């Protein structure tokens, strides 16, 4: 006789994409790779790109949250 085994729900739960974290991570990796290659980038150019990228990631995160609530 087999022991009583509780029934499992085999449906997989889908995880929602965290767009803010994804885009910030990609930006971080991109800036890191850029600093590893020659020539070293000018901080006066990378700074605004970094701030703009974080702003775009924030807007994407907010839009994804608004669309998800519908």
Backbone torsions as a table, in degrees:
resi	resn	phi	psi	omega
1	UNK	NA	135.1	178.2
2	UNK	-82.8	141.8	177.1
3	UNK	-67.2	156.5	179.0
4	UNK	-66.2	121.5	179.6
5	UNK	-112.3	126.8	179.0
6	UNK	-64.3	145.0	-180.0
7	UNK	-68.9	137.1	177.5
8	UNK	-101.1	144.3	172.7
9	UNK	-91.6	108.1	-174.1
10	UNK	-81.1	1.6	176.5
11	UNK	-68.7	134.3	177.2
12	UNK	-86.4	137.1	177.8
13	UNK	-85.1	129.7	-179.9
14	UNK	-82.9	137.1	176.7
15	UNK	-97.3	135.8	178.0
16	UNK	-77.8	147.2	179.7
17	UNK	-78.0	130.2	174.5
18	UNK	-91.5	93.8	-173.6
19	UNK	-65.1	-35.9	179.1
20	UNK	-61.1	-49.1	-179.2
21	UNK	-66.3	-40.3	-179.8
22	UNK	-62.3	-48.2	-177.8
23	UNK	-69.4	-37.8	176.9
24	UNK	-65.0	-39.8	177.5
25	UNK	-64.4	-42.9	177.8
26	UNK	-64.4	-38.2	177.4
27	UNK	-64.5	-43.6	178.4
28	UNK	-60.7	-46.1	179.5
29	UNK	-65.2	-41.3	180.0
30	UNK	-62.8	-43.6	178.6
31	UNK	-67.1	-39.6	178.3
32	UNK	-62.0	-44.8	178.4
33	UNK	-63.8	-38.7	-179.6
34	UNK	-64.0	-38.2	178.6
35	UNK	-73.5	-19.8	177.9
36	UNK	-81.1	-18.1	-178.0
37	UNK	-96.9	158.3	176.7
38	UNK	-93.6	149.5	-11.0
39	UNK	-76.1	154.4	179.1
40	UNK	-64.6	131.7	-176.7
41	UNK	-71.2	155.6	178.6
42	UNK	-77.4	127.5	179.2
43	UNK	-59.9	-26.3	178.9
44	UNK	-68.6	-21.3	178.2
45	UNK	-95.4	-40.5	-177.8
46	UNK	-68.6	-35.4	-179.3
47	UNK	-55.9	-56.6	178.5
48	UNK	-63.1	-33.6	177.1
49	UNK	-64.5	-41.8	178.6
50	UNK	-63.8	-47.2	179.6
51	UNK	-63.7	-42.9	178.6
52	UNK	-64.6	-40.8	178.3
53	UNK	-63.6	-41.4	177.0
54	UNK	-65.5	-36.3	176.5
55	UNK	-64.8	-42.9	177.9
56	UNK	-64.8	-39.5	177.5
57	UNK	-64.0	-39.2	177.6
58	UNK	-64.5	-43.3	178.1
59	UNK	-63.9	-41.6	178.4
60	UNK	-63.7	-39.3	177.7
61	UNK	-63.8	-42.1	178.8
62	UNK	-66.6	-44.2	179.0
63	UNK	-62.9	-40.9	179.6
64	UNK	-63.5	-38.4	179.2
65	UNK	-67.0	-41.0	179.4
66	UNK	-66.7	-45.1	-179.6
67	UNK	-65.5	-36.8	-178.8
68	UNK	-65.3	-32.0	-178.4
69	UNK	-74.0	-14.8	-178.3
70	UNK	-74.1	NA	NA
